Amino acid sequence: MFRYLCLFSSCSILISACPLKGADNNPLDLANPLVGTASLDDPALLGNAPPPGEEAYTGLVWPGPALPHRDVLLNPMNKDLDSANVNHGIICSYIHSRPTMVGFSSVVPGMTVIPLVGDWTTPPDRSYAPAYDKNSETASPGYYSVYFPALQVKSELTTTEHTCLYRFTFPKSDRSVVLMDLGAGNTGIQIIGNNTITGKGEHARRNGGQTFVAEFSKPFKSFGTFHQNVPAVEGSRVLRGDLIYPDSRFDQGGYAGCYLNFSTTNGEQIVVRIAAGRTIDEARAKLDAEVSGYDFDRAWHRARDAWAGKLNLIQIRGGTDHERRFFYSAFYHCFHSPRLIASRGKPFRGLDGERHVGDYDRYTPIPFWDTGRDQITLLMLLEPDLVTNVLRTQLEMAKESGWMDTSFHGDNAVFLYLGCWERGYKFDWAAVYPFLRKNAMDPGGPRNCLAEYLTNGWIHDDIVANPSPPYADGNAGVATTLEYSWDDYAMALYAKKLGREDDYRMFLARAHNYTNVFDSSVGFMRGRQADGSWISPFDPREPYYNFMMKEANGWQTLWLVPHDVQGLIQLFGGRQQFCAKMDEFFSTPYDPKGIARDVTGMIGQYCQGNQPDRQTAYYYDYAGQPWKTQKLVREILTKLYGS
């Protein structure tokens, strides 16, 4: 869920390549990566209360350092990944309100690095997690730091193109230690000499880079390894004596890791740098090629320069200090994805399993249902060269796999290509169409329930007894029907631009399938059973995860017809009735019995914290009452982005 892009109506915006002058206007100083790591703090606005044991949803952003569009991303982790919120693939390892730190992430998925002084425990029993000073916590583009008062240790993080760097400032102690573990799974770690660690994590990486080399700027005086094949029983403690192997240079298994002991003087700094690759030699070559070496400040300043080039693409004037800071903090998060897989001329492994060498920069897939709705549209305006390479990447991936990529819900890749075409991009649009059409026509592809959609013009759901808290195994029949109708409208426009009139008429007819799930007797989009009958009972105020709706309730899903707002208006009998329905939507209190974790950030039944109804405030423009759009947009910005 990409929630933190907004352009403030009280600011003037200028797209430019010239840096802003003055400390108060420097985007590097205004951007704060921690923005988005806390939930709303007003219960009336928050929406769903989470189930016991879960925090409320935040913006699900990463506050740690990275370079724009690069794959090396560090993060502070104050939530154990083994018990972190995992919602449809999103792991939230940092919540601003949590007081202790589990460790810091690495370029290797699942790996944790933490500096300690004195006693410690081994994963998965992370009782060592130290408290950190919130007032010391600092995040800026390319940099993160935090201080552990009880340990008297300062931790700083930055990244380069291929490496992550940690700088730990220790007190005077003979018991300073750096603890490294690779997380659950079949992992392995080896200590080489007196300053190098190598190993391999369990989790596959997009470019195969889970093998790593870590080097320390200071030799360790002693060391050992540990592992735990079977995670500890919940509530129990792991016995250290059964896990720790002093002087051992090799270990493998679940939570394989090592401890590295140092004697440090007061204020002594130890720098750790880590690179990953398909092989140890490849990872070591990345470290050897890094011009910054152990010079943490040099790497940090280079990261800052890289971010300056991106954040200065948009200049804003006016507004409040809070608005300027919030704008650039949100803008900063826009450049974390998509991420570079392989630079031009570098090898990579395609979706066909074969080794390729690209003649362009290859990027990660676009999460079309999430950032494809807003962030990628912004990048179309700001980074045309990158987006052109994304167009090439998605097409090449389609050739390798046989299908155009999609993500999570719907089949929205057509929006990327049609949007770029409409904005004047140059590309082989005809070469893309067979894959877009195959997705839309072949039931064996990524469009779930496409056969039923083609036959009936809608997708059914089976009735479940207790669909909330979230029921994850349904078809989300209403929402999926609406998504496919929207996709089909874009397909119709695409076909028309290619001169394929038969396809244009076919897809345009399918674009009206949203009417098949509108129940005029209740005035809502409503689920159908396999025999076509309406699902009963039906309460539009109750949220669902995958039963009828998708992470939404009937109120929020009602408006998911952005391609035919005038047609939606006619379903209600005209503008007056349509505006009255929207008035009710924005004023009816949100007070459900069930839980859908994503439904947060509320004004009435309207949910800013998720995608399905995000466009609804602007529908007043279509219906002849634009002043209500103006009022609501300001209210959304003021209330829901002020944490």
Secondary structure, DSSP 8 states (H G I E B T S, - for coil): --------TTEEEEE-SS---SGGG-HHHH--TTTTSS----HHHHBS---TT----------S-B-TT-S-B--EE-S-GGGSEEETTEEE---TT--B--EE--SSTT-EEEEEES----TT--TT--B--GGG-EEETTEEEEEETTTTEEEEEEE-SSEEEEEEEE-SEEEEEEEEE--SSSEEEEEETTTEEEEE-SS--TTS--EEEEEESS--SEEEEE--SS---TT----GGGTEEET--EEEETT-EEEEEEEE-TTEEEEEEEEEESSHHHHHHHHHH-TTTT-HHHHHHHHHHHHHHHHTTEEEEES-HHHHHHHHHHHHHTTS-S-EEE-TT-EEE-TTS-EEE-SS-EE----TTTGGGTHHHHHHHH-HHHHHHHHHHHHHHHHHHSS----SSS-THHHHHHHHHHTT----HHHHHHHHHHHHH-TTSSSTTHHHHHHHSS------S--TTT--SS--HHHHHHHHHHHHHHHHHHHHHTT-HHHHHHHHHHTTGGGGGEETTTTEE--B-TTS-B-SS--TTS-BSSSSSSSB-HHHHTT--TT-HHHHHHHTTSHHHHHHHHHHHHHS----SS--TT-BSEETTEETTSSTTTTGGGHHHHTT-HHHHHHHHHHHHHHHS--
